[in-house]
């Protein structure tokens, strides 16, 4: 199989695209359920704090990434396997629930197509290597984080912290950068946004970002090293300004509504994955005397 992929980049890209469609379907579940799982856990902890020490555990309905089966939120129709084929099922159903004909959000097939496209691009960029496996795993995590943060203003520890450790583990073998640069990148990434957070809070009395942003930048530092942090922050700031202004104009909501920073960090992180050295050279050459 590996020899076939080495001899035929088109076959390798096609395999990655199909894999990305399947994973994208699962990422839709991750994006939808992890925030609800966090909310359920928070409510349970609140109940335990208020309950007497010897009180029995409150009953908890099983809810995770596997159970219960996916169902229509309007009518409860359980999604069958034939209705869960990435993109194809959405087109076949004409974007509507089979049970009640309520419109299905087009974001589901868009996430699947985005995941498929980025998976193929990342894999083809690095070829049949360990770096490609790492890049694809990072791509999947970033897609989940971008959409979760855009929806809920949350960057779950259950994704950001494993992502940080994965970056360090891959860089044990210098997959992207030497391990010492990765460790410094993780520490510096966290401290940079942590410092910005506290300066902003001391000056304004408000919180400008969440701790999840610190952890995500720390994870990106663990993957790409401390040298990549300036370009990541610059790219995320530029993309945040451009996309934020565009969304504000299109939605006619003005600029008063807070915007999550995680999606822009995720975009900058993926661009650094593919164009890292070129981006850093462009940044450093623009500031050089």
N, C-alpha and C positions, 0 to 999 in steps of 0.2 A: 504493500500500500504506500509506504513512504517513497519507494522508488518511482511509483506511478505519479505521485505528487511532484517529485523532483523533476520528472521528465515532462510533466504537463501542468504548467501554472494555471491554465484554464480549468482543468479538472480540480485542482486544489482550491481555486477560487469558488467554483461551483459548490464543492463540498462545504466550504466555510459559509457560503451564503445560505445553504439549506440548514446547516447547523445553527446559524444565527437566527433564522426564522423560528426554529423550535425553541431556542433559548429565549428569544424575544417574547414568545407566548408565555413562557414561565415568568419572565420579568414583569409582565403585566400583573400576574398574581402577586409577585413580590411587592410591586409598587402600591397595589391596592391594600394588601393585607398587613404588611409590617407596621404601618402607622396604627391600624386597628388593634394589632397585637400589643403594641406599646401602650395604647390607651387602656386596654383590658388589664394589663399588668399594673398600670398606675392605679386604676380603680381598686384592684385587689389589694395593693399595698395600703391604700387609704383605709379600706375596710379593716385590715389587720391592725392598723395603728389604733383605730377607734374601738376595736373589739376587746373584751376581757381576755386576759392571758390564757385562761383555760377554755375559751370558746372554740367550738369546732370550726374547721375550715369551711368557708362558704362554698356552695356548689359552683363549679366552673364548667361552662360548656366548652368542649374542645374546639379550639380555633387556632389553626396554624397554617403553614404554607401547603399542607396536604389535605387537612380536614377542616371544614366540610367540603363537599364537592362544589365547584363553581356553579352559581345559579344566577338567574336574572333577578336584579334587586327589586323589580316592579312586581313580578308575578310569582317568583320563586321557582320558575322552570329550571330544572337541573340541566346543565350543559352536557350533552352527550359527546362522545369522542368524535363523531362525524361533524359536530358543530364547532369543534375546537381545533380544526386544521388551520394553521396560520394563514392569514390573508384570504385563502380560498373560501373558507367557511363564511367569512364576512361578505364576500362578493356573492356567494351562492344564496345567502339569506337576505341579500340586498340591504345589509346594514340594519336589520331589524330582528328582534327576538322571535323565535319560532313559536313561543307560547302565547305572547300577548301583542306582538307586533310593535312594541315600543322600540324606538330608535336606539341603536347601539352606538356608543361614541366612536367616531372614526379614529380616535387616538390609539385604540387597540391594534389595528393593522399598521398604523404609522409607527408605533413602537417596534413592532415585529420587523417591518421593513428597515427601520433605522438600525436596529440591532444586526440584521443580516448584512446590511451594507457596510457598517463600521467593522463588523467581524471580518468580512472578506478583505477590506482594505488593510486592516491591521495585520492579518495573516500574510497577505501577499507582500506587504512592505518588508516583513522580517523573514519571509520564506519558511521552509520547513525546519524550524529551529526551536530551541527552548524559549528564545526571546519571543517567538510568535505565540506560544502557549501563554506566556506571561502577559503579553500585550492584549490577547483576547480576553483573558480573565479580568484584567484591569478595565477593558472596554465595557464588559458586562456590568461590573460594579459601578462604574461611573454613570452608565445609563440609568440604573436603578436609583442612584443617589440624586441625579439631576431631576428626575420626575417626582421623587418623593419630596424633595425640598421645595420644588415649585408648587406642589399641591398643599403641603402641610407646614412648611417652614421647619422641617425636621431633617436632620442628618443622623440616621440611627447608628448607635455604637456597634450594633450587630453587623454592620457593613464596614464602617470607617476603620474600626480597630483591627479586624482581620486583614483589611486592605493594607494597613500600615505594616503588619507583621509579614504579610506576603511579599511586600516590597523589599524588606530586609532579607528575607529568606532567599529570594531570587538573586539578590545582589551579594549573597555569600559567594556566588560564583561569578561575580562581576558581569551579570547579564546586561545591566544598563550602566551602572557606575560601580566603582570600588566600594566595599562595605563601609569604610570609614567616611566617605562622602555621603553615603546613604544615612548613616547614623546621625551625622551632623545635620543633614537635610531634614530629618524627622524632628530633631530638637529645635532647629532654627525655624522650621515651618510653623510649629506650634507657638513658639515664643513671639514670632513676628506679629501674628494676628492677636495673640493674647495681649501684647503690649498696646496695639492699636485699640483694642476693646477697652482697656482700662484708662487710657488717655482720653478717649472719647467720653467714657462714662464720668470721669472726674471733671471734664470741662462742661459737659452738657447735662449731666445727671441722668442720661438715658443710655440704654444698651443698644449699641449699633449693630451687633451681630451676635450669633450664638456660639456656644462652645463646640458645636459640631463643625463649624467652619475651621476652627483651630485644628481639629483632628483630621479633617480632610486635607488641609494644606500640609500637615505633618506627614500624612500618608503619601502625598505626592512628593514631598521631600525625600521620603524613604525610597521611592521608586527612581527618582531622577537626580538626587543629590542636591546639595545646597546651592550649587551654581545655577540650577534651573529656577530657583525660587523667584528671582527678580523678574524673569520673563513671564512666569506663571501669574504673578500678581499683576504685572502690566497688562497681559492679555485678558485676564479676568476683569480688570477695571474697564478696559476699552470695550469688551463685549457687553459688560453690564451696562455701560453708559448708552451704547448704541441700541441694544435690545430693549433696555428699560424705556428709553425715550420713544422708540417705535411702538412699544406696547401701550405706553401712556397716550400717545396720539391716536392709535387705532381704537383703543378702548374708551377714549375720551374720559379718562379717570383722573387726569392730572398726575402730578408727581408726589402727592402726599401719601399714597399708599406704600407701606414698606415693601421692599423687594428682597427676596432671599439671595444670598451671595453664593450659595453652594452650586447652583446651576452654572454660574460663570466660571467658578473654579474647576468644575467638571469639564467644561468646554476647553478651558485653557490647558487642563491636564492632558486631554486627549490630543490636542494640537501639539503639545510638547512631546508626547509619545511618538508622533509621526514626523514632526518637523523640528525636534528639539535643538539640534546643533545649529541649524539654519536660523532659528528664531533667536538663539542666544547671540550668534554672530551679528545679526541685524541689530539687536538691542545694544550690544557693546560698541559696535561701530558707530551707532548714532550718537552715543554719549562720549566717544573718544575725542580728544582735542585735535 
